[in-house]
Amino acid sequence: MTVTAPGAPALPRPRLMAGIVAVSFFMQALDGTIIATSLPAMAADFQTDVVSLNVGFTAYLLAMAVCIPPAGWLADRLGARNVFLGAIVLFTLSSLACAWVDGLWSFVLARVAQGIGGALMTPVGRQIVLRNTPKSELVHAIALITWPALIAPVAGPILGGWITTHAGWRWNFLLNLPIGAIGVALTLLFLPAGEREAPRPFDGPGFLLTAGALALVLVGLEMLSQDGGWPAACLVAAGLGLGGFGVRHLRRAPHPLVDLRVLSAQTFALASLSTGTMARMVINSTPFLLPLLFQVGMGLGAVETGSLMLVYFLGNLAMKAATTRTLRRLGFRTLLVANGVVASLAVASFALVDPSTPRPLLLALLFVAGLTRSMQFTALNTITFADIEPTMRGAATTFSSMTQQLSVLLAVAMAALMIRLSVLLETGAPDAAAQLPDFQTALAIMGGIGVITSLRFLILSRDAGIEVSGRVRASHPNAPSERPSRSGRGAFSTALSTKRSRPSGR
């Protein structure tokens, strides 16, 4: 429970706040996946082809890439709740515009507006939760705001296919209206207004460098997943080069757009940079690869594929009840290594699945893969902010949002690249149709990457994120005073109250 000063208005419970933010996150995550099955119908209405329609999705990604970096600055200047509320309204209204338009380029403009709303919604919403959640409640809060990213990629295509078939593709966007209205009402009623930070100068050069680097890398990866070839690789290389200049500027600027001092926390640097990005890439590749394995590789129908993915979704959901207890028992390092290896082996094991695989065995494998995927995602997202001080959480959420967006596209691009390389090696023709062995190869490689990445978490200390996991009593049975208190006080304040000077266990 959150402690407030005498006479101050009581803040909402951290889990309530996280639940409110999760509603908006779910709207955004669902929007990104639900329309995947609607592309042929949309292309027919716009009198264009499915490939040309991809410009609407590229525009969405570009808008997100450009607007994520200044999200933290806007939240400090205008107030986090105000920016979050405005982002929900913009995303909801632009969803209405997407359903209303009747041409390709008007659709592109509506998607740009959606991208701006989504870019502000994610980091600022996460910032609101982190700033108002004590470390003892952080696991519960992160678990709540993580479930949209776990559920939407699995449930979205099933729901989108049903809506497109029975109501029309425009209802996929109209579905956001009631969700957005609920998000606005809950935000106004329950989220604290908070205090605005002291105004600081806007870092224009930092904005141009970071936004440009993100845009080039994201578009390059998107093109790479669509067989963009050398132009796509050149865009990625240019983006990485521009990103290098951006990092140099951010380290030297007196008021950087993104404060890179957050990388001094080992847990944040490991969970948000290379290791965390690669781990999330493996996690995010399964909603893309498994439907292809079932439909294209094994010849299953859309309804049967949807039923199988539903089991995967149930595994994601079932793990939520055990996440906190498991973290408290094992701690972050053991969990990220052990669960990461099991989750990666589950991904790789799909390389052995074919039409002769017994259905009960396939269902069990899907359920286990869903369980471990959910646990790894929640553990990663929680330890990312475990050692970040409240004053640095704005910069941390902006940086983390950028790398997480990168991991999603990297998952699709790498999976598509593995499939094409397998086709090329087997047939000598890169344009040949992919077969079952090609999807199996991609899944095996992704699983192998996941195993190697999971072992990288061994460099964490045994007590990494100990105040958040609640494992203090297990690690120090004779030091009960160092266990995070239910009032949200950390080990440091507990030590002060008992006049002890030993380390807090972080």
Secondary structure as UniProt FT lines:
FT   TURN            6..7
FT   HELIX           14..34
FT   HELIX           35..38
FT   HELIX           39..46
FT   HELIX           50..67
FT   TURN            69..70
FT   HELIX           71..78
FT   HELIX           80..100
FT   HELIX           104..131
FT   HELIX           135..137
FT   HELIX           138..166
FT   HELIX           170..174
FT   HELIX           176..190
FT   HELIX           204..225
FT   TURN            226..227
FT   HELIX           229..252
FT   HELIX           260..264
FT   HELIX           266..272
FT   HELIX           274..292
FT   HELIX           293..297
FT   HELIX           302..318
FT   HELIX           319..322
FT   HELIX           323..349
FT   HELIX           350..352
FT   TURN            355..356
FT   HELIX           359..384
FT   TURN            385..387
FT   HELIX           390..392
FT   HELIX           393..427
FT   TURN            430..431
FT   HELIX           436..456
FT   HELIX           457..459
FT   TURN            462..465
FT   HELIX           466..469
FT   HELIX           472..475
FT   TURN            477..478
FT   HELIX           480..482
FT   TURN            486..487
FT   HELIX           491..497
FT   TURN            498..499
//
